[in-house]
Amino acid sequence: MNSLKPNENIRYLSRKEKATISRLRPQHAPLKYHLNRINPQYPLMCPLCNDQFETTNHLLLHCPKLDNLRQDLLPPTPITNILYSTTDQLKNTLKFYHMAMGGRANAHRLLD
């Protein structure tokens, strides 16, 4: 892993928060697209909207089921504004991610 630049705002987050952002940046978060690369038994579809691929970009920028939450917590695109921004914005991104993952888990339970 590359060392942090002196002006990298991720350095002001907790270790757990840094880990989450560090997984979102290269698309290694536990979303269906990444999990499918590890184990092909995982379907690629988004459990919230049934989009073809559940990726970091889809979750943070495009999933229609998360539009209201996105408007409250995330800036307009590009994704660099979301994952490489101020410490406050990184915290909002983390809040969005955890709330979205909670909604995703609820949607998955309804399918079971």
C-alpha positions, -999 to +999 in steps of 0.1 A: +000+000+000+013+035-008+021+058+020-003+087+027+005+121+013+008+148+040-024+165+028-044+132+025-076+138+046-081+101+053-053+103+079-077+121+103-102+092+103-102+063+128-085+030+117-119+014+110-130+044+089-097+043+070-101+006+062-136+012+048-126+041+026-095+021+015-117-008+004-142+015-014-115+032-035-103+001-054-137-015-054-128-041-027-157-034-005-180-064+002-204-056-027-217-083-051-193-074-079-162-079-057-177-110-039-184-126-073-148-123-083-139-142-052-167-167-053-188-170-086-218-183-066-226-147-056-249-130-081-237-097-095-271-079-093-278-051-068-302-064-042-319-029-039-327-022-075-317-053-095-292-034-116-269-057-135-238-050-113-235-039-077-202-020-077-189+009-056-198+033-084-233+020-086-238+021-049-223+056-044-236+073-076-263+054-094-286+032-074-321+048-076-332+033-043-305+055-025-313+088-043-327+105-012-299+094+010-274+104-016-288+139-019-284+144+019-249+130+023-229+130-010-218+158-033-225+156-070-203+134-091-174+126-098-165+098-074-133+116-065-155+142-047-168+113-026-138+092-019-109+117-020-123+148-004-123+166+030-124+147+062-160+158+068-170+146+033-153+113+039-173+109+071-205+116+052-194+090+026-189+065+055-223+074+069-239+069+035-221+036+029-232+021+063-268+033+059-269+019+023-254-014+035-281-016+062-308-011+036-291-036+013-292-062+042-329-056+048-336-060+011-317-093+010-336-106+041-369-099+023-357-121-006-349-150+016 
